[in-house]
Amino acid sequence: DFDTPPQVGLKRAAREANLKGAFSVSRPDVICDQVVLIIDDVFTTGSTISAAAATLRQAGARQVLGLTAATGRYI
């Protein structure tokens, strides 16, 4: 729901902290009991998909799937 600094160069714990509160669901009625697909450009630690998926599940999504185009090198 707010801009976050780039994840590039951050270690796992910093990535997770960077995304705390970054996502919200404004219309839970639209996703309630639905299967939701998250598309992310690069999977490095999974922090982005994990944070988004947790928010969607808390809002009532039945299942959340993740799809990425590439994997990055975790530092």
C-alpha positions in Angstrom: 0.0 0.0 0.0 3.0 2.2 0.2 6.3 2.6 -1.7 9.2 0.5 -0.4 12.9 0.9 -1.1 14.3 -1.4 -3.8 14.9 -5.0 -2.6 18.2 -5.2 -4.6 21.2 -5.8 -2.3 19.1 -6.5 0.8 19.6 -9.7 2.8 16.6 -11.9 3.6 15.7 -10.3 7.0 16.0 -6.8 5.5 13.8 -7.8 2.5 11.1 -9.2 4.9 11.2 -6.1 7.1 11.1 -3.9 4.0 7.8 -5.4 2.9 6.0 -5.4 6.3 2.7 -3.6 5.7 3.4 -3.0 2.0 0.3 -4.9 0.8 -3.4 -4.5 1.6 -6.6 -5.7 0.1 -9.2 -3.0 -0.5 -11.9 -5.3 -1.6 -11.8 -8.6 0.3 -15.2 -9.5 -1.1 -13.6 -9.8 -4.6 -11.0 -12.4 -3.5 -12.9 -14.2 -0.8 -12.7 -18.0 -1.5 -10.9 -17.4 -4.8 -7.7 -18.8 -6.2 -5.3 -15.9 -6.7 -2.2 -15.9 -8.9 0.7 -13.5 -8.0 3.1 -12.8 -10.8 6.5 -11.4 -9.9 9.4 -10.6 -12.2 12.3 -12.1 -10.2 12.2 -14.7 -7.4 15.2 -14.1 -5.1 14.3 -15.0 -1.5 10.5 -15.2 -2.0 9.9 -12.3 0.4 7.6 -10.4 -2.0 5.4 -13.3 -3.0 5.3 -14.5 0.6 4.2 -11.1 2.0 1.6 -10.6 -0.7 0.3 -14.1 -0.3 0.0 -13.7 3.5 -2.1 -10.6 3.0 -4.3 -12.3 0.4 -4.9 -15.3 2.6 -5.7 -13.1 5.6 -8.3 -11.3 3.4 -10.0 -14.7 2.6 -8.3 -16.0 -0.6 -8.8 -19.8 -0.7 -5.5 -20.4 -2.4 -2.6 -18.2 -3.5 -0.2 -19.3 -6.3 3.1 -17.6 -7.3 4.6 -17.4 -10.7 8.0 -15.8 -11.6 9.8 -15.1 -14.8 13.3 -15.6 -13.5 15.3 -16.4 -10.4 17.8 -14.1 -8.9 21.0 -15.0 -7.0 20.5 -14.8 -3.3 23.3 -13.1 -1.4 
